[in-house]
Amino acid sequence: MVKPIIELKNITKRYDDGFTALENIDLVIEPGKFYSLLGPSGSGKTTILRIIAGFTDATEGEVIFEGKKINDLPANQRKVNTVFQNYALFPHMDVFDNVAFGLTLKKRPEKEIRERVLNALKVVQLPGYANREISELSGGQQQRVAIARAIVNEPKVLLLDEPLSALDMKLRKDMQYELRELQQRLKITFIFVTHDQEEALAMSDEIFVMNDGKALQSGTPVDIYDEPINHFVANFIGESNILPGKMIKDFEVEFVGKKFECADAGMRSGEKVEVVLRPEDLDITTPEQGKLVVTVDTQLFRGDHFEIVGYDEDGNEWLIHSTNPVKDGKKIGLTFEPEDIHVMRFGEKEEDFDARLEQYEED
């Protein structure tokens, strides 16, 4: 079993005004992996990063680094480095001096500083940029300088606080490949904060989904996408059709007034559940052959697929991805396999379920 490099145990962060930013967070970070903290703004992602880095103190709980509690260890003595959202580069220094800044503070020998800085610039594919001014660099180049400044100190963990958010879409996707390749090459543990679901799914070995200061679910990108634990995760990670239902028995569930085979078991007969069907798992056929029949309302072309919205006879909205367009107003059948149906325990109070059910019916 691999020993974790970082453990957060029962971490809670409360502010003087009574606001709770984090509540009983338990995270285990293994060495050499790419982790993402994923969630909407205000979910507590950056607060976790700041507590690990030592910029913010936890109100309760323990931060363990390589088996030792480091709650009281100053930030400059922790074996982590942070790449900030705005990169935090010094505009009055050239690239070399920006990257060398931490080594200079530590008063490392001049020859060592030069060798390590030039090597770090080579690692981030910026050889020959040492004498450039920061103002002469593109956004992507500035981000690489920030990463070089972080890795030149040879941290065991690199913390990245939404470092791609200021980049345009194409450069952002290019940098996703570069960051992932860099992490695999350096074998440094990366902890990456993002609100972008596609970004987290594409880059991570493991994802922690955050909301309202709580870690709702952790797992591989495939686990998180295919087996969301609750309504929030299913709705936040990718696009979903989520409907109220009832468990009939193991491997059989009822929703939209019909019974379907499924791949889930272990719930009570008659238990209220929510059913998730991803739009890419719905295949279009004739109404006669469909397990469900919907009427197409609108559609948008998304480049590699058409995004189709339709409604069944009970008024439930369905989102469907198709490689071919369908005429508005046309009735179509939808088919899907038992393993495409994901059943989630409702996990809320009875009255909340009834309110959600009423909302579905009104919509």
Order of alpha helices (4+ residues) and beta strands (2+ residues): beta-beta-beta-alpha-beta-beta-beta-alpha-alpha-alpha-beta-alpha-beta-alpha-beta-beta-alpha-alpha-beta-beta-beta-beta-beta-beta-beta-beta-beta-beta-alpha
